[in-house]
Amino acid sequence: MAEEDEDQRINRRIQRLSLHLNPYLHDEEELGRVVELVACAGVRPKLIISVSTAAQLSEYMRGKHRGLQDRVYEYFNGKPDLHTPVEISKDDHRELCMRQLMGLVREARIRPFVYVAQEPDKYFSILEAVGSVDISLGIKMGVQYSLWGGSVLNLGTKKHRDKYYEGIDNLDYPGCFAMTELHHGSNVQGLQTVATFDPLSDEFVIDTPNDGAIKWWIGNAAVHGKFATVFAKLLLPTHDTKVVSDMGVHAFIVPIRDLETHQTLPGIEIHDCGHKVGLNGVDNGALRFRSVRIPRDNLLNRFGDVSREGKYTSSLPSINKRFAATLGELVGGRVGLAYSSVGVLKVAVTIAIRYSLLRQQFGPPKQPEISILDYQSHQHKLMPMLASAYAFHFATQDLVKKYSEMKKSHDEQVVGDVHALSAGLKAYVTSYTAKSLSICRESCGGHGYAAVNRFGSLRNDHDIFQTFEGDNTVLLQQVAADLLKQYQQKFQGGTLAVTWNYLRESMNSYLSQPNPVTARWEGEDHLRDPKFQLDAFRYRTSRLLQSAAVRLRKHSKNLGSFGAWNRCLNHLLTLAESHIESVILAKFIEAVQSCPDPSSQAALKLVCDLYALDRIWNDIGTYRNVDYVAPNKAKAVHKLSEYLSFQVRNIAKELVDAFDLPDHVIRAPIGMQSTAEAYSQYTQYVGF
């Protein structure tokens, strides 16, 4: 090829890459200067975070339980034999996971169970740190203390706590949470396992009536569990010996293995659910019960009890009330999953951003290659994700705070608020993290595909977060149902729950036409005003809520309530997601305003603005359809969002460093803080 032709090809390539870097430049003269990346920011100042500011931001992010998390990190850092290797069999991973939990409790003397009921914020801080070490370990810890232990604490009474607390705490009594069945998961009231009271022996008889009632996916069951909290329909005999009274689903403590020999007890069948897509450090099993007898005292009787004579008593008047109270006490699992999912997102986005700063590809003629994070397309992938990690962090922190308040006050309004908020945040955050893990992997190219760099294991281990503790689609429907209930109360003059207070004002705004003046404001100060951002989010939610209510009324006439709900289901899911995004943004704005250090506050404000404007732009069609934003304002939102992405890129290293995740927690060579360390570890891993 002629030298001149080759030069022309190079110039065309550089021009295309230049436009990729900076979409605002179009003429030849400007293209010649585009190699100076600061040009992307125009004349606006570039935000810089100092080392001291980064440290203060980290302190603000991690809060008062930083020391507790550091104890977890330091323990595992000093125990190389407890590090999960890249290649490990299912059986070895299960045994390692149990040794990790034993070491944490018995050697490091970190006792998570102490905090489950009294100081949940400390428990969830430990859970986040443990999950960063190995997600399987985090789940196994959650099964032992939040589910099995939590069911004893929350559904039982003093006699149960006195008998089981110490054994659960020190791991002498490893246990399971046996709710899900082969044929029933989300529909807990449809469970088929039965517990029939025998007044002659003063015992309950636990039975699996058919294959569909086999308890399935039960963590700790396949190998380590000695007890199980079994959810079953409580059946009481009546005067007619052929008829029994169904008192609804209750929880029972059922021993499944001998405490000394660890042999399976009579009448119980245990099978291994086998190798899974992820979380293979957790021993999931299936349980069948064949006329297994347990003492009457093994009924967890906080909300309902059976006397020696077989008489049922409860402070709650109906099966539905008792069922709601029972499930309400188990909401901690959802809180933990939402909180843990944010931890997974932090690890993934840290690895992806550090690699993207490290990796260099292409560049201007006769100049060094540039970081791939300097490409606008890469910023578009990762910067809103980084902003989301910060937003979710503050939202789930607030959820934990509300949950702690609920455990202390037992206030009905707070209980309802936490129930709906935990359902929504668990669904929204875990779905977002699952999608982000794939984007992070892709952002690291071929090196992201190496198992040692963790994206595969993180993605596989986290994937089930979208399903257990409530399927995400089902949970979002719960949020939508609560919103419609609040909507009805708003027009009846009732009191709205704390999270929904904004509906009263925003619904009034929705019922009036959008302001044609503010719809055309394009200034940066206006678009970065928290009031504009939050009003836009809440306006969208209110609009979706009002239209959903109208559609449901319309379709109910011909299809009935169930058919109408199904006809509007996608609309309702969008409504729930919109509401949760409004809650997340509100908490992020509060966190920015509460930050005591001005430099850290400026960085958080930048990240918060990116989170808000990126979400508005992603749903710009909704706002345009009702003229909430004029065409030029929509363009201004897009341009400012891109500019904010560029600005966040400039401090991306400091922002991920503020997560304060040590290298031995990150563990991915391409995610190390030091560039030299990253390449050294990676080449050593493959044998150089």
Residue pairs with C-beta under 8 A, 6 or more apart in sequence:
10 365
11 365
14 364
14 365
15 31
17 362
18 25
18 31
18 34
18 35
19 25
19 31
20 375
20 376
20 377
21 34
21 37
21 40
21 374
21 375
21 376
22 34
22 39
22 40
22 376
23 376
23 642
24 40
24 42
24 639
25 31
25 34
25 39
30 39
33 39
34 364
35 363
35 364
35 367
37 370
37 374
38 46
40 376
40 643
40 646
41 643
41 646
41 647
42 643
44 643
44 647
46 647
46 650
47 602
47 603
47 606
47 647
47 650
47 651
48 650
48 651
49 57
49 599
49 603
49 651
49 654
49 655
50 599
53 597
53 599
53 600
53 603
53 654
54 654
54 657
54 658
56 597
56 599
56 600
57 597
57 600
57 603
57 604
57 654
57 655
57 658
58 657
58 658
58 659
58 660
59 66
60 595
60 596
60 597
60 600
61 393
61 658
61 659
61 660
62 69
62 660
63 397
65 121
65 122
65 125
66 660
68 110
68 122
68 125
68 126
68 129
69 125
69 126
69 128
69 129
71 108
71 110
72 104
72 108
72 110
72 126
72 129
72 130
72 133
73 129
73 132
73 133
73 662
73 664
73 665
75 103
75 104
75 107
75 108
75 110
76 82
76 83
76 100
76 133
76 664
77 662
77 664
79 103
82 96
82 99
82 100
82 103
83 667
84 93
84 96
84 100
84 133
84 134
84 136
84 137
84 281
86 451
86 452
87 451
88 96
90 274
90 275
90 280
93 136
93 280
93 281
94 222
94 223
94 224
94 280
94 281
94 282
94 283
96 281
97 134
97 136
97 137
97 140
97 281
97 282
98 140
98 223
98 224
100 133
100 134
100 137
101 137
101 140
101 141
101 144
101 171
102 171
104 110
104 130
104 141
105 111
105 112
105 169
105 170
105 171
106 170
106 171
110 126
111 169
112 123
112 126
112 127
112 141
112 145
113 144
113 145
113 149
113 165
113 168
113 169
114 169
115 121
115 122
115 123
115 126
116 123
116 145
116 146
116 149
116 150
116 153
116 332
117 150
117 153
117 154
117 407
118 407
119 404
120 332
120 335
120 400
120 403
120 404
120 407
121 400
121 401
121 404
123 145
123 146
124 335
124 336
124 339
124 400
126 141
127 138
127 141
127 142
127 146
127 336
127 339
127 340
128 138
128 339
128 340
128 342
128 343
130 137
130 138
130 141
131 137
131 138
131 139
131 340
131 343
131 344
132 343
132 347
132 661
132 665
133 665
134 281
135 278
135 279
135 340
135 344
135 457
135 458
135 461
135 462
136 279
136 280
136 281
136 282
136 461
137 281
138 340
139 219
139 279
139 281
139 282
140 219
140 220
140 281
140 282
142 333
142 336
142 340
143 175
143 176
143 177
143 219
143 220
143 282
144 168
144 171
144 174
144 175
144 220
145 168
146 332
146 333
146 336
147 176
147 177
147 219
147 229
147 330
147 333
148 168
148 174
148 175
148 176
148 177
148 220
148 225
148 227
148 228
148 229
149 168
149 169
149 175
150 329
150 330
150 332
150 333
151 177
151 229
151 251
151 300
151 330
152 160
152 161
152 164
152 165
152 168
152 229
152 253
152 300
153 161
153 165
154 302
154 329
154 330
154 332
155 229
155 251
155 300
155 302
155 303
155 326
155 329
155 330
156 164
156 253
156 300
156 301
156 302
157 300
157 301
157 302
159 297
160 253
160 300
164 173
164 227
164 253
166 172
167 173
168 175
172 259
173 226
173 227
174 220
174 224
174 225
174 226
174 227
175 220
175 225
175 226
175 227
175 228
175 229
176 218
176 219
176 220
176 221
176 225
176 227
176 228
176 229
176 256
176 285
176 287
177 218
177 219
177 228
177 229
178 215
178 218
178 221
178 228
178 229
178 230
178 231
178 254
178 287
179 188
179 191
179 215
179 231
180 215
180 216
180 217
180 218
180 468
181 191
181 192
181 193
181 212
181 213
181 214
181 215
181 216
182 211
182 212
182 213
182 214
182 216
182 286
183 190
183 192
183 212
183 213
184 190
184 191
184 192
184 212
185 471
186 470
186 471
186 474
188 231
188 249
188 323
188 327
189 248
189 249
189 323
191 213
191 231
191 232
191 233
191 249
192 208
192 209
192 210
192 212
192 213
192 233
193 206
193 207
193 208
193 209
193 213
193 215
193 230
193 231
193 232
193 233
193 289
194 206
194 207
194 209
194 232
194 233
194 235
195 204
195 205
195 206
195 207
195 230
195 232
195 233
195 234
195 235
195 250
195 252
195 299
196 204
196 205
196 207
196 235
196 236
196 237
196 244
197 203
197 204
197 205
197 234
197 235
197 236
197 237
197 296
197 306
197 310
198 204
198 205
198 293
199 237
199 308
199 309
199 310
201 293
202 295
202 296
202 308
203 293
203 294
203 295
203 296
204 234
204 252
204 293
204 294
204 295
204 296
204 298
204 299
205 291
205 292
205 293
206 230
206 232
206 252
206 254
206 289
206 291
206 292
206 293
206 294
207 289
207 290
207 291
207 292
208 214
208 215
208 287
208 288
208 289
208 290
214 286
214 287
214 288
215 221
215 228
215 230
215 286
215 287
215 288
216 273
216 286
217 273
217 284
217 286
217 468
218 225
218 228
218 284
218 285
218 286
218 287
219 282
219 283
219 284
220 282
220 283
220 285
221 228
221 256
221 270
221 283
221 284
221 285
221 286
221 287
222 270
222 271
222 272
222 273
222 283
222 284
222 285
223 272
223 283
223 285
224 283
225 256
225 257
225 283
225 285
226 255
226 256
226 257
226 258
226 259
226 262
227 253
227 254
227 255
227 256
228 253
228 254
228 256
228 287
229 251
229 252
229 253
229 254
229 300
230 251
230 252
230 253
230 254
230 287
230 289
231 249
231 250
231 251
231 252
232 249
232 250
232 252
233 246
233 247
233 248
233 249
233 250
234 246
234 247
234 248
234 249
234 250
234 299
234 304
234 306
234 312
235 244
235 245
235 246
235 247
236 244
236 245
236 247
236 306
236 310
236 312
237 244
237 245
237 310
238 244
238 245
245 312
247 304
247 312
247 319
248 304
248 319
248 322
248 323
249 323
249 326
250 299
250 300
250 304
250 322
250 326
251 299
251 300
251 326
252 294
252 298
252 299
252 300
253 294
253 298
253 300
254 268
254 289
254 292
254 294
254 298
255 265
255 294
256 264
256 265
256 268
256 270
256 287
257 263
257 264
257 265
258 265
264 270
265 292
266 292
267 289
267 290
267 291
267 292
267 293
268 287
268 288
268 289
268 290
268 292
269 287
269 288
269 289
269 290
270 285
270 286
270 287
271 285
271 286
272 283
272 284
272 285
272 286
273 284
273 285
273 286
276 284
276 464
277 460
277 463
277 464
278 457
278 459
278 460
278 461
278 462
278 463
278 464
279 460
279 461
279 464
296 306
296 308
299 305
299 306
302 329
303 314
303 315
303 316
303 322
303 325
303 326
304 312
304 313
304 314
304 316
304 322
305 312
305 313
305 314
306 312
306 313
307 313
314 322
316 322
316 325
328 415
328 419
331 403
331 418
331 419
331 422
332 403
333 469
334 422
334 423
334 426
334 469
334 470
334 475
335 396
335 399
335 400
335 403
335 418
335 422
335 426
337 426
337 430
337 465
337 468
337 469
338 396
338 399
338 422
338 425
338 426
338 429
338 430
339 396
339 399
339 400
340 465
341 392
341 426
341 429
341 430
341 433
341 462
341 465
342 389
342 392
342 393
342 396
342 429
342 433
344 433
344 437
344 458
344 461
344 462
344 465
345 385
345 388
345 389
345 392
345 429
345 432
345 433
345 436
346 389
346 393
346 656
346 659
346 661
347 454
347 458
347 661
347 665
347 666
348 433
348 436
348 437
348 440
348 454
348 455
348 458
349 382
349 385
349 386
349 389
349 436
349 440
349 656
350 656
350 659
350 661
350 666
350 671
351 440
351 444
351 453
351 454
351 455
351 666
351 668
351 670
351 671
352 382
352 439
352 440
352 443
352 444
352 448
352 671
353 373
353 382
353 386
353 652
353 653
353 656
354 653
354 656
354 670
354 671
354 672
354 673
354 678
355 443
355 444
355 447
355 448
355 670
355 671
355 678
356 371
356 372
356 373
356 378
356 382
356 443
356 444
357 371
357 373
357 652
357 653
358 371
358 670
358 675
358 678
359 371
359 372
359 444
359 445
359 447
360 368
360 369
360 370
360 371
360 372
361 369
361 370
361 372
362 369
362 370
363 369
363 370
364 370
372 378
373 379
373 382
373 649
373 652
374 649
376 642
376 645
376 646
378 443
379 642
379 645
379 646
379 648
379 649
380 642
380 645
381 439
381 442
381 443
382 439
382 440
382 443
382 652
383 610
383 644
383 645
383 648
383 649
383 652
384 610
384 611
384 614
384 645
385 436
385 439
385 440
386 607
386 648
386 652
386 655
386 656
387 607
387 608
387 610
387 611
387 614
387 648
388 432
388 436
388 611
389 659
390 588
390 604
390 607
390 608
390 611
390 655
391 584
391 585
391 587
391 588
391 608
391 611
392 425
392 429
392 432
392 584
394 587
394 588
394 590
394 591
395 425
395 429
395 583
395 584
395 587
395 588
396 425
396 429
397 587
398 587
398 590
399 418
399 421
399 422
399 425
402 414
402 417
402 418
402 421
403 418
403 422
405 411
405 414
406 414
406 415
406 418
413 495
413 497
413 498
414 498
416 482
416 497
417 497
417 498
417 499
419 478
420 478
420 479
420 482
420 497
420 499
421 499
421 583
423 470
423 475
423 476
423 478
423 479
424 475
424 476
424 478
424 479
424 576
424 579
424 580
424 583
425 580
425 583
425 584
426 469
426 470
426 472
426 475
427 466
427 470
427 472
427 473
427 475
427 476
427 479
427 576
427 580
428 476
428 577
428 580
428 581
428 584
430 462
430 465
430 466
430 472
431 466
431 472
433 462
433 465
434 459
434 462
434 463
434 465
434 466
437 455
437 458
437 459
437 462
438 459
440 448
440 455
441 448
441 449
441 455
441 456
441 459
442 448
444 453
444 455
444 670
447 453
447 670
447 682
448 455
448 670
449 455
449 456
451 457
452 668
452 669
452 682
452 685
453 668
453 669
453 670
453 671
454 666
454 667
454 668
454 671
455 668
466 472
473 573
476 572
476 573
476 576
476 577
477 569
477 572
477 573
477 576
479 576
479 579
479 580
480 548
480 572
480 573
480 575
480 576
482 497
482 500
483 500
483 503
483 541
483 545
483 575
483 576
483 579
484 545
484 548
484 549
484 552
486 496
486 497
486 500
486 503
487 503
487 507
487 545
487 546
487 549
489 495
489 496
490 496
490 503
490 504
490 507
496 503
496 504
499 583
502 538
502 582
502 586
503 538
503 541
503 542
503 545
506 535
506 538
506 539
506 541
506 542
507 542
507 545
507 546
509 535
509 539
509 542
510 539
510 542
510 543
510 546
511 546
514 626
514 627
514 628
516 627
518 532
519 627
519 628
519 629
519 630
519 633
520 630
520 632
520 633
521 527
521 633
522 632
522 633
522 636
524 640
526 532
527 533
527 609
527 613
527 636
527 637
527 640
528 605
528 609
528 613
528 640
530 589
530 592
530 608
530 612
533 585
533 589
533 609
533 612
533 613
533 616
534 582
534 585
534 586
534 589
534 612
536 612
536 616
536 623
536 628
536 629
537 578
537 581
537 582
537 585
537 612
537 615
537 616
538 582
539 628
540 578
540 582
540 619
540 622
540 623
541 575
541 578
541 579
541 582
543 622
543 626
544 571
544 574
544 575
544 578
545 575
545 579
547 571
548 568
548 571
548 572
548 575
551 564
551 567
551 568
551 571
552 564
552 565
552 568
554 564
555 563
555 564
555 567
555 568
556 563
556 564
559 566
559 567
565 572
581 615
585 608
585 611
585 612
585 615
588 608
588 611
589 608
591 604
592 601
592 604
592 605
592 608
593 601
595 601
595 604
603 651
603 654
603 655
606 644
606 647
606 648
606 651
607 648
607 655
609 644
610 641
610 644
610 645
610 648
613 637
613 640
613 641
613 644
614 641
614 645
616 623
616 629
616 637
617 634
617 637
617 638
617 641
620 629
620 634
620 637
620 638
622 628
623 629
623 634
624 631
624 634
629 637
648 655
657 673
663 672
663 673
663 677
666 672
669 678
669 679
669 681
669 682
669 685
670 678
670 682
671 678
672 678
672 681
